[in-house]
Amino acid sequence: MAKIEEILFWLTTFMYVLAFSRHLFSLVRGKDEKIDLAFKILWLAFFLHTATGIARWIDAAHPPVTDAYEFNLTGMWFTMLVFLIFERLKKIDRVIALIVTPIVFLGLGHGMMSRIEVVPMGPAFQSPWLIVHVIFAWFAFGCYAISTGAAMMFLLRDKLLIKRPQLNIPPCEALDVSNYRFIVLGFINHAVMLISGAIWGKKLWGHYWSWDPLETWSLIAFLFYAFYLHARSFLGWKMKRAAWLAVLGIVILTISFWGIEWFSPSVHPGPWTQ
């Protein structure tokens, strides 16, 4: 890791933590102008995050997608990008940043704990399908992270308001709608990720599907979210039930993206092998 990249990385992480702290403080005190400051800090953190990725790209001479550190660096960038885009479009409430921001800086921390040295880009990564696969994978995760934020706020809302009535938290109905909409968006991106991954796998290993642990858990997550959509549309599982399903979904995704590497070897290169 180049020195400039290391400095940018730690500045990024610090700013994300600072933005989260300011947002939490502002919410508790009920001061909207302080929330504006928290989001200015969050945007600064995102720009520093972007600069960190660019520095890594220049140093490695390839897109930052070839190992666990780069996997998390790029993935958390996409997650924050999705959140900031929809927040600017006024499609989600700012309070969801209290869940999304910790996901991002914890993901960065996980990446830093792995190998951070630059490694050459192997033949497996020299395919346009890699770009499609990775981009849609992380857009899916970003959408799922936002849905989880809405779901957790839904579950915590009443208890928080009992203790602090001045808290500015959206109505349950609005949080439920956000939960649903972003799972739909995530599900669509997830489908494209699986299809592009199968095509990439065919070119790389000679078959579309190998029941590799990571593939299998990704499929499990996809089927789980398919069940969520079915249960919501046909069984009437909305509001609290839908919120709990969204939280369970992020647990399955965490196993898929980060946990499986600790339990079973994978044929997937880079992020899942050290």
N, C-alpha and C positions, 0 to 999 in steps of 0.2 A: 504494500500500500504506500503510495506516494505521500509525502508529508502534507502537501496542500489538501489532499483528499482526506487525510486523517483529521486535520483541523476542521474542515468543512463538515465532516461526519459528526464530530462531537458538538459543533455549534448547532447543527441541525437537531440533534437529539435534545440538547439543552433548551432550544427554542420551542420544541414540541412540548416538553415538560412544563416550561414556563407558560405557554399558551393554555395548557390544560389547567394549571394551577390558577391562573387569572380568571379563566372561565368559571371554574368551580367557585372561586371566591365571589365573583360577580353574581352568580346565580343565587348563592346563599344570602348575599346582602341585598339582592333585588335591584342592582344598579345596571341599567341597560347600557349606559355610556361606557362602563367598564368592560362589558361584553364586546363592544366595538373594539376596544383596545386589545382584548384577547384575540379577536379575529385578525387584527393587523399583525400581531405576533405570529399567529398561525400561518398567515400568508408569507411572512418573512421566513418562517421555518420551511415552508414548501419551496420557496425560491432557493434557499440554501441546500435543501434536499436535491433539487434539480441540478445545482452546481456540483454537488457531490457525485451524482451519477455521471455528469459530463466529464468530470475529472477522472473518474474510473474508466470511462469509455476511452478517453485519450491515452491514459496510461496503459491500458490493456490492448488497445488497438482493435477492439471488437465490442459489440453491445454487452452490457453487464448482465449476462444471463447464464454464466458457465459454472458457478459454484454456489454454495449455500449463502455466502455473504452477498454476492451479486443478486441472487434470487430474492433475498429479503429486501435489499436496497431498492431494486426495481419494483418489486411487488408492492411494497409499502408506499412507494411514490404513486403508483397507479391507484391505490386505495384512497390516498388523500386527494388525488386529482378528481376522482369520481365524486367524492364528498364535496369538494369546493365548487365544482361545476354546478351541481344541483343546489347547493346552498345559494350560490349567486343567482340562479334561476328562480329562487324562492320556492323550490319544490319540496324542501325539507326544512325542519326547524333547526335553529342553531344549537339547541340543547343536545342534539344527537352527537355533537362534537365531543361531549364528555365521555362517550363510549368509543367513538372512532379514533380519537387522538391517542388514547392509551394503546389501542391495538397496533397503531403505527409505530410508536416508539418502543413497544415491547418486541415487535417484529424486527426492528432495527437492532435491538439488543441481542436477539437470538442470532442474527447474522454476524454480528461482531464476535460472538463467542465461537464461531467456526473458523475455518481457514480463511485468511484475508489476503494471502499472497496472490498476485496475478498469475493465472495459468493460461496457456494457449487455448485457443478455441479449437476443439477437436472436430473431426469430420462429422460427427453426429449433429453438430450445431450449424453446419454450413448448409442450411436449407431454408428457403423462404417460408416453408410451413412452420418452422420454429417461431418466426415472428408472429404469424397468425395465432399459433397455439398459445404462446406466452401472453400476448396482448389480451386475447379473449379470456384466458384463465384469470388474469388479474383484474380485468373489468368485472368478471363474475364475482370474484372475491370482494371487490370494493362494494358492489351492490349488496352482497350478502352481509357485509360488515355494517352498512347503513341500516339494513333491515333489522339486524341484531340490536343496533343502537336504539331504534324506535321501539323494538319489543321490550328491551330492558327498561327503558323509560316508562313504558306502559305498565310494566309489572311493579315498578318502584314508585310510580306517581302518587298514588293515594297515601302511602306511608310517609313519603316526603312532605306532602302537603299538610298532613296532620301535625307533623312536627314544626314545619315552617310554612305557614299559609301564604307568605309573601313570595314564594318561589314562582317563577314564570315558566310553567310547564304546559305544553299544549294539551288540549282535551284528549281523552282516550280514543275517541273516534278518529281524530287526525293522526295519532300515532299508529293506530291499527291500519289505516289506509297506507301510510308510508311503509309499514312493515310489508304489506301485500305487494305494493307497486315495485318495491326494490327486489323482492324475491322473484317477481315475474321477469324483471330485467336481468337479474343474475342468472335465472334459469335459461333464458335465451342465450346469453353469453356462454354459459356452461355447456350447452348443447354444441355450439360452434367449437368450443375448446375440445370436446370429445371427438368430434368429427375430424377436425384438423389434426389432432393427435393420432387418430387411427391412420390417416393418410400418411403422416410423417413416419409412423411406425412401420407401415408397409414398405416405404422406401428404405428405411433404416434396417429393419430386421426381417423383412420378407413376408410379414403377415400383419393384418389390421389390428389384431387383439391377441395379447399373450397372457392375460390374467396375471400380469405383474401386480405386486401388492399396491403400488401407487395407482395403477389403472383401476384396480378393483375397488379401492376405497373412493376414488373419484366417481366411479359409477354408483357406488352405494350412496354417496352424497347427492348425486343427480336424481336417483330414484327416490330418495327421501324428500327432496324438494318437489318432485312430481307428486308424491303423496300429500305434501302440504297443500299444493294447488288443488288436488282432487278433494281433499277433506274440506277445504274452505268453500269450494264451488258447489259440492254435492252433499256434504254432510253438515254444512252450516258451522264449521269450526272457525269461528272468528273471535276477535277480541282476545280474551285471556288464553284460550287454547291455542290460537294462532301464534301468540307471543311466545308461549312455552315451546312450541314447535320450532320457531325461529332460533331460539337460544340453543335448543338441542342440535339444530342444523349447523351452527357455528362450531359446536364441539366436534361433530363429524368432520367438518372441513379442516379443523385444526389437526385432527388425526391424519387426514389425507395429505395435507401440505407439509406438516412438520413432525408428526408423531411416528409415522410408519417407519421412518428411517432407523428408529431405535429398536424396532422389533423384528424386521425382516429385510433382507437384502433386496435391492431393486435393480432392474436392468436400465432404469432411467439414469442417464449420466448427469454429472454436474451437481445440481442442488441436492440430490438425494444420495450422493456418494462423496466421501471425504478422501 
